[in-house]
Amino acid sequence: MGEPPLSHLLQILNPELSSSDSLSILLSLAAIVFLIFCSACFSGSENALFSLNASQLEELQEVPGQKANAINYLTRHPKKLLATILIANTFVNIAVVMVTSALFQTIFTFSVYPWLGIVLELVLVTFMLVLFGEVVPKIYSFQHNIKVAAMLAVPLFRTYQVLKPLVMVLEHSTSIIDKRITKKGHIFSADELTHAIDITSELDTPKQEKSILKSVVNFGNTNVRQIMRQRPDIVGADTSLNFKQLMLHNIDSGYSRIPVYEGNLDQIKGILFTKDLLIHMNEPDEFDWRTLLRPAFFVPESKKIDDLLKEFQTKRVHLAIVVDEFGGTSGLVSMEDIVEEVFGEIQDEFDEDEHVFTRINANNFVFEAKMLINDVCRYMEIDATIFDDVRNEAETLGGLLLELNGDLPKIGTELKYKNFTFKIESADARKIKRVKVTLVP
């Protein structure tokens, strides 16, 4: 009976090999295959368990048992899971290197060129571990994460129990490092994030998308005063109106909610919802509509709009009265104003076109003087901080021009600031009404 083909091959590679060496080589090859399989399992389980979403986790935990308990524990302790995989994979990889090295020394003789044996061993081991122990299992587990997670969760949990002392040491060490890195972490400013949006956006990215991203970045730095409707523009109702007068006033206003005051806007008594009036439309003029008022929500001018949005959501209100430091009414802000700060002007089918903005060409614009400076900058697509040096407390374009001129300018007056020219197109004895803005390139 002839010798097996493997024995012939081994005799060619090294004539000094004995039959016992052949058995040792077979066992070493089997050990390498097993170890690479273990490495593939650990690598695959990492991808599978960390890629599970909420619905997939719920599916795996539907049937209570050992498998569901293991998956539940491992996914709730991701640091322990990762430490177990890293430690186990490290041990497996070291074992592969040791067994492969012993196998090479048995089969080959590199006494003349020992470095050649080291190079071949490193290349072969690296290739096997990367291809069969990392790449292939991770690709497969990503595509079949539920199947792989269900199959390997229990063995991985058992491995964690065996390696628990080492896992605890590694987890504690990484927690210390993580805390130190977190303390020294760099906090990006809004300007840095805005600049990052400019330099990372692709050339074909729509300007509207970039504008929305910038608005989101600056959202937490914007206060209520910058977006509120100014006091002169507030439409409210006096408590002295009878029911018929109130109904006509509400129809003319076109708003679903209006503030109600007594005497002047500094004495807000509540908010009137138009829908609350509908069931009382046939009531006489003497009907006491003031009983329908809802409590008003007051906020200071300095409140950040991200905090206000949370309060709107919590209190389930859509309108707030803005008060100054003396308790007087300085403006009004709604949920729509906050949304418009991110997405731009929103108009529904009931909004009238107020013609507060006209674009003549790329460098010439006509604005209503009551427009907020932030909105002017957004329409002109310029940085909202460009007027910070001169605006002081001004929030509207008209207020900015009063700061620049020192007093009320006359019609036709031209004011210059940096590369901007402001021409007063309409004004009266009390305020500026319309301004032409020219941007000099």
Steps between C-alpha positions, in 0.01 A plus 500: 500500500653836390552801716242784495565786252555741792791287624661512153459880494651537847796274404569724202489815717711348777654149449581474872132490604376185675151351517450649847583844355231449237239440773620810685467706181144373442403593855660845458308562177178394669577732793565795265170442318315482833667813637426701183138381524490629861648833387232521229227433757622775734538752219162410353323520837633853550348621173177308550423611857599864454294536180171377649225763504212523748256290294758226440585486871131469579470216248793311656359543851147389418565144617635506860792270567876475520552658159274800572663556841849493349409748224325728749799507737764551229313780321432680828873490589679596177832570676508151652405352162775684315761419766408129487532490119834686502657282771376173350605598150844603625554162666383320186728703273801440725423127495481505119841667480657252744356189330592631153855576615542147639356355179743696283795387708391138463438506125760746372866560577613859467841460659671688216240778469313518834347840412326341201310265731391790721374702200307204350349419838387861559353535152312170520366556853398859427324400179307217668397706803394807303314317225341206686506640855384859433379599152288201397324446838426873542347528155289190558390603851401847382269347238363232737530672838190339655610148405859552619394669824259219584766236428793660687336685792514208747863392418606864525327538836677186627831645378424820694443297817836324458687824422307715749804597717693623197191669358447693824864618502480615135162666548623691807817612319309626195253686726787695658645586158154589368441746786834670441438530126149635561631770731753615243260477207467803273164678500422641159357849481207595278737694271725196457205276417365757253841520333512119489166498315639746245818305426349151505185562295527381143485752217158379389348515850194730489541829688177430688645183652815683612285780642292252702814333640644837602171596664503176700858569614408852618163393642619481860669843481192689380283674758132588488564868440665424165196321354198653677230712338565855621246679721373738226411197285303314769131460421302477822152573635396737779275367774272803444372361166152355496441159347402626152802732480724216612368266229560762229846570640587129499382456142713795388810373683491153343682345798397186687632640831522861614614657830238689696601810698338756726581855399840429340725209404685515832187367669452161333203315648514179298490338157181463300463202266281564199370142513357571849277769346344276236237342725396847624457668161127562557540654843383863553738796518488491881651150511798496738767356269773568757409175675646317199853633557780254558805577717782683320851356497770761570869467411796741534677645197823319588355146493665274244263369236607136548387525865180672391426224251528241779264705718252531213505122465469439874226755566329425166473868405586674172520865605696698757505865605853640514566739790791735564693548823231734638215257433364691202397326179773526238378244247336170421649168392330191360592146413497601134767765567731235648447260209562784250834570667618160371305448177442858388174683432189281518176618344169319502196561281369767740817709517501820302806603303632799692771585246754559779787400273586558135811377324590737215816314399792318661621814683189715550211432737202691638387417855230619735680673788313287754667181373729329748873534432537120510241466222668773293831314523333170409334645190827664391690178579756673723633429849248605768780637722625755246313790668582403860748787537235769444161348571522523882147413619336541158317197362338647187649660191343835596655479846841427346477811280404713802815372673708586192354850448441608858155642424208444263628534140296671227381346174788472252769488768782251424687332785815295445645219710783277379398395147128577555306807389158564659266743324183614681214465252207558734470655845276727708550720802508199735675210324678362195269295277694367200873471421698415188815304584789484252782253552821620334702194385 
